Amino acid sequence: MSTVSVVTLAKGRPAHLRNVLLGLQRQTRAPAEFVVAVMQDAPYDLPEVGFPVRQILVPGAALPLAAARNRGVAAATGDMIVFLDVDCIPAPDLVADYARGLAELDGLLMGEVLHLPDGATAGDWTCADFAGVAEKHSDRRGPPASGLELCNDYRCFWSLNFAIRRATFLATGGFDERYTGYGGEDTDFGKVLDQGGVPIAWMKGGLAYHQYHPHHMPPVHHLDSVVRNAELFEAKWGYRTMGHWLYAFKVMGLIDDAPNRPIRILRRPEAADLALTGQQSHQPYANSASVIRFLEARAAPAATA
């Protein structure tokens, strides 16, 4: 029988990580191991569970997301690798669903994601408690009605919850470690798969619940790394990625992203920018599309004046 390793990237958020581990402990098919790529100076204090847990320290001042994923796979022993972000609690059938899907298709599989509101994981929770409060992200398409559905646009790859055979991952060369900080490394990996003929597919199942935490969309708090990584992507592939974020930054007056020249950062995000893009406590997720609609509506009267 094929074995499944679960790899998680983590920096801070110890309560989120313990919830991920608790979700893995409740799987209908236990993982062969849990590998945590730790992007901080010290490992986590984690409880004992019924499968091996290994922590791999991945140094780097900026978030070394690409390198951490590669180190996690290098340390893993399973034939199949499930990647979960530190804020994603696996539903009880997640490991079994991915094992079944990867037995059917040698490619990258994207499972379902539902978002939890603030307070959903307080106290003694179970995944059954999440059914009435979890929400689908309005900017992301849902899963197929059943089975697998091929994705013909690599830009749909969303890295917070996915799985791939270990041998297939290694054959691609993994994530490009020149990407540091937030943004772009997952789209680049999707492009590598697309160029290499490795299919990307949505699947019914493989459900993870995204835990609430305040964040910003578009990610103005990661302005520098988004700009840097967009330019790296352009140098590599001939065009920029993260266009919706760059567009929002431009409308906000943060950047000048004229084509055929480097992106210029015009100013730093201010309190008003953080307030506009920040997730509110009543929202299970922040939404770039709604911010862009607001910015366009605000700019429209000035354009016609």
N, C-alpha and C positions, 0 to 999 in steps of 0.2 A: 504494500500500500504506500502511496506517495505521502510524504510528510510535509507539514505546513509550518513555516516559521513566520511569526508576526514581528514586524520591525516598526518601532515608533521613534520619532525624533522628539527630544524634549529639552527645553530650557525653562527653568522655573516651573510654575503651575504644578506643584506636587500633588495637590488634591485632584486635579484633572487626571494625572498619571495613575494615581491609585484607583480612580474610577475605571480607567481603561483596563487595568489589571483585574479588577473585580469582574468586569464584563467578560474578560477572557476566561476567568475561573468558572464562569457559568455557561460556557459553550457546550452545545450538544456534541461537538467533536473538539476535544482539547487540542490546542496547538502543540507542536513538538517542542517549542521553546518561545520565549519572548525576549527579543533583543532590543535594548534601549540605547540608541545613539545619543549620548548625553553631551549637550552643547553648553556645558558650564564646567566650573573647576572641580566640583565634587559630585560623586554619584548620589543617588537618591536612597532614602531609607524606605525600603519596600517590604511588605509582609511576605511570608512564605506562602507559596501556592503549590499546586500539584504538578507543576511542570517547571523546567529550568528557566530561570530569569538571569540574563547576563547584561551587564551595563558596559558600554564601550565609550570611553571618553574621546570626544572629537573636539580638539582645540580650535579656536578661531575667535577673533574679536567681534567680527560681524557674524550674523547668523550663517553658519556654513551648511546650509540645507542640502546642497548637492553633494558635498563631501560626506555629510552624515548619512545620507541614504546609501551611498556607495559603501561606506564602512559597515553599515548595518548588514548589507547583503554579504559582504566579505566575511563577516563574523558568523552569519547564519549557516545552518546545516541542512535546512529543509529543501525538498525538491521544488516547493512552491513558496513564494514570498507574498505575504499580505502586508501592505503599508498602511498604517493608521497614524494620523496626526495625534498629538498628545491630548487634544480636546475631543476626540471621537470615541465614544463608548460603543463597543461592538454589540449588536443584538445577538441573542443566543445561537442563531444559526449561521452567523457570518462566516466562520471558518469552514463549516461544512458546505455552505453555498459556494464559496470560492474554490474549494477543492473540486467540487462537481463541475463548476464552470471551466476551470483550467484543464480538467480532464477532457472536456469537449473541444476547447479552442486554445491553441497555442498562440496567445496574444496577451494584450493588456486589458484587464477587465475593470470597469468602474462600477462599484456597487452603489446602492441607494444611500442618500444622506437626508436626514431630517434634523431640524434645528430646535433646540430646547430653549425655553425662556429662562430668565433669571429665577433661581430658587428650585428648579426642577430636580436637582440632584442633592438637595439638602436632606439630611437624615438618612434613614434606611430606604433606599430606592430599589426598585426593580424596573426592568425594561417595560414591563406591563404598565407601570405607572406613567410611562411617557406617551402612550398611545393617544390620549385625549388632548395633549398639549403641544406635541411636536409639530413643526410646520415645514413644508417644502419651501425651498428657496425660489422666489418668484422669477429669478433670472436664470435658473437652471432647468433644463428639461427633465422630465420624470423618467423612470425606468420603463422598459417595454412591458407589455401585459404579462409576458412570460418569457423565460429563457434568456437568450442573448440577442442583441441587435447591433450590427456593425455600425460604427461611427465613421463617416467619410470626411470628417473635418478634425484634424489633429488638435486644433485649438480648443476643442471641447474637453481635452484631458484636464481633469481636476485631481490634484495629487493628494487630497486629504484622506482618501479611502480608495485604494486600488490594489490589484494583485497581478502577479506575473510569474511565470516559471523562472526559477533561478538561472537555469542555463540560458534561457532567452535573454534575460536581463544582462547577464555577463557578456553574451555575444554582441550586444549593442554597444558595449563600452561603458554603460552606465550614464549617470548624470555628468554634465560638463562642470567640473569643479571651478572653472573660472567665474561662474556665477556665485556671488556672495551677497549676503543680505537677502532682502525680501523681493521676490518677483522675477519671473522669466525663466527660471531653471526648469520648471515643469513643462512650459510650452516648448522650450528647446528640446526636451526629451521626447515630447510628442512628435515634433518635427523629425527627430532622428528615427523614431519608429516608422513614421510615414515614409521617409526616404528609403528605409530598409525593408519595406514590405511587411512589417509586423502589424497585424490587425489590432485595432482599438475597438472595444465594444462596451456598450452599456449592458447591465444585467439586472434581471429581476431578483432581488435578494441581495445578500452581502450588505445588509443594512447597518449603518452606524448612526448614532445620535450625537450631533455636534453640541458640546457643552457651551453654555453661555459664558462669554467673557467680553468686556468692553473692547471694541476695536473701531477702526475707521475704514470706510469704503467710500470713495477711492482712498487708498492708503497714503494720505498726505504725510503721515508720520514716518513713512519709508521713502520719502521723495528722492533722496540721493541714490539709494540702491535701485529704485525703479528706473531712474534716468540712466544710471550706469549700465544696468543689465539690458535695457532696451537698446542702447548703443552697441553693446557686445553682440546681441542677437542680430542687429543690422550688419555689423561687420562680418558676421559668420554666414548669414543667409541672404543678405541683400535688401532687407526691409525690416522695419521695427515691429516689435510685438508690444502687447499691453496698450494697444491703441486707445481703448476706451478710458483707461486711466490717464494717459498722456493728454487726451482731449479734455478731460475734466480739469487737469492741472493747467492746461492752456486757458480754458474759459475762466478759471479762478485767478488768472494772472500770475501763476507761479512759475511758468516756463515759457520759453519761445522754442517751439519744436519745428521750425521751418525745415523743409526737406533739403537734403544735400549739404547739410552743415551740422555740426554738433548741437545737441540740445543745450540751451542756456537756461540755468536756473536764475530767475529774475528776483525772487524774494523768498524768504523763509515762511513756512506756514505760521499763521498767527492764531490767536484765540478764536476768532470768528470762523476761520477755516476748520479748526478742530471741532468746533461746535456744530458746524454744518455737516461734517462727514462722520461724526461720532455716532456710535450705536446708542440708542436710548434704552433705559432699563426695561421698558415695556416691549422692546423689539427683540425677537429671537436672533436676528442678524441685521447687519448694516447693509445698505443697498446702493451700489454705485449708480444704477439706472435712475433711481428716484432723485438722487443728488444731481445728476446730469440734467434731468427734466426740469428741476428747479432752477438750475443755473441758466438753461436756455430760455425759460420763461422770464427770468429776471432780466436777461440781456435783450429780449425781443423789443420792449418799449424803447430802449435806448437806441436800437438799430433803426427804428422807424421814426424817431423824433427829428 
